[in-house]
Amino acid sequence: MRRRPIHPEAVTDEPQAIRWVVDTDDLPVGEVVHAAGTLGPMMEYGVIIRMFVERGSVWTWLASERSWVDHGPRIRDAVVAAIDADGWDISDGSAELLRLIADDVVRGQLSSYISSHGGAISVVSATTDSVVLDFGGACTDCPAAGSTLHDRLEVTIKSRYPGLRVVSRSAPPNFPTSRPQSALLRLIQRR
């Protein structure tokens, strides 16, 4: 077993969750159905109630009656040991995981960049391969919003969730879904 650096990150609004930032090698990205090594029994016996793998981290949720003080070190060591072990069963992709990653990117990883411009971005929805984001604050009418959407957000999310195919922006309120026709265009269409 190779020694892997690992560190825990709290998950916003999820006190029972920890995102373990660690090199996950070539593990598939998605929801863990069965984990390798000692993580497997931790899931089977309800110590860990949910787990996801993304590029570069493993997300774990403790049962509500458990504490990270009591179980954190053991889970940390089990995550490191399990990455190289056989026995993983990971579903391919996950809408919930993609939403968690997108939320982590806009509320954590890129939040300083977004707020430095007076913007606010939130996750509206996610499927197994797409994310819809809402641009608020200064981002609403920003001419660089397309660049932020694709060059910053899409690239960052896709680096953690390679199955991402589409990142789009929800239409702001009172935003026309189609362009109004000009008088000239209406005249041409009448002929």
C-alpha positions as CSV (number, residue, x, y, z in Angstrom):
1,M,0.0,0.0,0.0
2,R,1.4,3.4,-1.0
3,R,1.2,6.2,1.5
4,R,-1.3,8.8,0.4
5,P,-1.7,12.3,1.8
6,I,-5.3,12.8,2.9
7,H,-7.2,15.6,4.7
8,P,-10.8,16.1,5.7
9,E,-13.0,19.0,4.6
10,A,-16.4,19.8,6.2
11,V,-19.4,19.7,3.8
12,T,-21.5,22.9,4.0
13,D,-24.8,22.3,5.8
14,E,-24.0,18.6,6.3
15,P,-22.5,18.1,9.9
16,Q,-22.4,14.3,9.5
17,A,-20.5,14.5,6.2
18,I,-16.7,14.8,5.5
19,R,-15.1,15.1,2.1
20,W,-11.7,13.3,2.3
21,V,-9.4,14.9,-0.2
22,V,-7.1,12.1,-1.4
23,D,-5.8,10.8,-4.8
24,T,-8.5,8.3,-5.8
25,D,-6.4,6.9,-8.7
26,D,-8.7,5.3,-11.3
27,L,-11.7,4.6,-9.1
28,P,-15.0,5.2,-10.9
29,V,-16.9,8.4,-10.1
30,G,-20.3,7.8,-8.5
31,E,-22.2,6.5,-5.5
32,V,-20.5,3.7,-3.6
33,V,-22.7,0.6,-3.4
34,H,-20.0,-1.5,-1.7
35,A,-16.6,-0.2,-0.5
36,A,-13.4,-2.1,-0.4
37,G,-11.4,-3.0,2.7
38,T,-12.7,-2.1,6.1
39,L,-14.9,0.6,4.7
40,G,-17.2,-2.1,3.4
41,P,-18.2,-3.4,6.9
42,M,-18.5,0.2,8.1
43,M,-21.2,0.7,5.5
44,E,-22.8,-2.7,6.2
45,Y,-23.1,-2.0,9.9
46,G,-24.4,1.5,9.5
47,V,-21.4,3.5,10.8
48,I,-21.1,5.1,7.3
49,I,-24.6,5.5,5.8
50,R,-23.6,7.0,2.4
51,M,-20.5,7.4,0.3
52,F,-19.5,8.9,-3.0
53,V,-16.2,8.9,-5.0
54,E,-15.1,11.8,-7.2
55,R,-11.8,12.5,-8.9
56,G,-9.6,13.5,-5.9
57,S,-11.9,12.7,-3.0
58,V,-14.2,10.4,-1.2
59,W,-17.4,11.8,0.5
60,T,-18.6,9.9,3.6
61,W,-21.7,10.4,5.9
62,L,-21.8,9.1,9.4
63,A,-25.0,7.8,11.0
64,S,-26.7,10.5,13.1
65,E,-25.8,8.8,16.4
66,R,-22.1,8.6,15.5
67,S,-19.4,11.3,15.9
68,W,-16.4,12.3,13.8
69,V,-14.3,12.5,17.1
70,D,-14.9,8.8,17.7
71,H,-14.8,7.5,14.1
72,G,-12.9,10.1,12.1
73,P,-9.3,8.6,12.4
74,R,-10.5,5.1,11.8
75,I,-12.5,6.2,8.7
76,R,-9.5,8.3,7.4
77,D,-7.2,5.3,7.6
78,A,-9.8,3.0,6.0
79,V,-10.3,5.4,3.1
80,V,-6.5,5.5,2.4
81,A,-6.2,1.7,2.6
82,A,-9.3,1.0,0.5
83,I,-8.3,3.0,-2.5
84,D,-5.8,0.4,-3.6
85,A,-7.9,-2.6,-2.6
86,D,-10.2,-4.7,-4.8
87,G,-13.9,-5.0,-3.9
88,W,-15.3,-1.6,-4.9
89,D,-18.8,-1.4,-6.4
90,I,-19.5,2.1,-7.5
91,S,-22.5,3.1,-9.6
92,D,-21.6,5.1,-12.7
93,G,-22.3,8.8,-12.1
94,S,-24.8,10.3,-9.7
95,A,-27.0,13.4,-9.9
96,E,-26.6,13.8,-6.1
97,L,-22.8,13.7,-6.3
98,L,-22.8,16.1,-9.3
99,R,-25.0,18.5,-7.3
100,L,-22.7,18.3,-4.3
101,I,-19.6,18.9,-6.3
102,A,-21.2,21.9,-8.2
103,D,-22.4,23.3,-4.8
104,D,-18.9,22.8,-3.3
105,V,-17.4,24.6,-6.3
106,V,-19.7,27.7,-6.2
107,R,-19.9,27.9,-2.3
108,G,-16.3,26.9,-1.6
109,Q,-13.7,26.4,-4.3
110,L,-14.6,29.5,-6.4
111,S,-16.7,31.5,-3.9
112,S,-14.0,34.1,-3.4
113,Y,-13.8,34.7,-7.2
114,I,-17.6,34.9,-7.5
115,S,-18.1,37.2,-4.5
116,S,-15.2,39.5,-5.4
117,H,-17.2,40.6,-8.4
118,G,-20.4,41.1,-6.4
119,G,-21.9,38.0,-7.8
120,A,-23.9,35.1,-6.4
121,I,-24.2,31.7,-8.1
122,S,-26.2,28.8,-6.9
123,V,-27.1,25.3,-8.1
124,V,-30.6,25.0,-9.4
125,S,-30.6,21.3,-10.5
126,A,-28.3,18.4,-11.6
127,T,-28.7,15.2,-13.4
128,T,-26.1,12.5,-13.9
129,D,-24.4,14.5,-16.6
130,S,-25.7,18.1,-16.4
131,V,-25.9,21.1,-14.0
132,V,-28.1,24.2,-14.2
133,L,-26.8,27.2,-12.3
134,D,-28.5,30.5,-11.3
135,F,-26.5,33.7,-11.7
136,G,-27.5,36.4,-9.3
137,G,-26.1,39.7,-8.0
138,A,-23.6,41.3,-10.4
139,C,-23.5,38.0,-12.3
140,T,-27.1,38.4,-13.6
141,D,-26.2,40.9,-16.4
142,C,-22.4,40.5,-16.5
143,P,-21.0,40.3,-20.0
144,A,-18.4,37.8,-18.8
145,A,-21.0,35.4,-17.4
146,G,-20.5,33.0,-20.3
147,S,-16.8,32.9,-19.7
148,T,-17.4,32.3,-15.9
149,L,-19.9,29.6,-16.7
150,H,-17.7,27.7,-19.1
151,D,-14.0,28.7,-18.4
152,R,-14.3,28.6,-14.6
153,L,-17.2,26.6,-13.4
154,E,-17.5,24.0,-16.1
155,V,-13.8,23.3,-16.2
156,T,-13.5,23.1,-12.4
157,I,-16.6,20.8,-12.0
158,K,-15.5,18.6,-14.9
159,S,-12.1,18.1,-13.3
160,R,-13.8,16.5,-10.4
161,Y,-16.7,14.8,-12.3
162,P,-15.5,13.8,-15.8
163,G,-19.0,12.6,-16.8
164,L,-20.3,16.2,-16.9
165,R,-21.6,17.0,-20.4
166,V,-23.6,20.2,-20.0
167,V,-23.4,23.2,-17.7
168,S,-26.1,25.8,-18.3
169,R,-27.5,28.9,-16.8
170,S,-31.1,29.3,-15.7
171,A,-32.9,32.2,-17.4
172,P,-33.1,35.2,-15.1
173,P,-36.7,36.4,-14.2
174,N,-38.3,38.5,-17.0
175,F,-35.6,37.3,-19.4
176,P,-37.0,36.5,-22.8
177,T,-36.7,32.9,-23.8
178,S,-36.6,34.0,-27.5
179,R,-35.5,37.2,-29.2
180,P,-38.3,39.7,-29.9
181,Q,-38.8,40.0,-33.6
182,S,-37.8,43.3,-35.2
183,A,-40.3,45.2,-37.3
184,L,-38.1,44.5,-40.4
185,L,-38.1,40.7,-39.7
186,R,-41.9,40.7,-39.3
187,L,-42.3,42.5,-42.7
188,I,-40.0,40.0,-44.4
189,Q,-41.9,37.1,-43.0
190,R,-45.3,38.4,-44.2
191,R,-44.2,38.4,-47.8
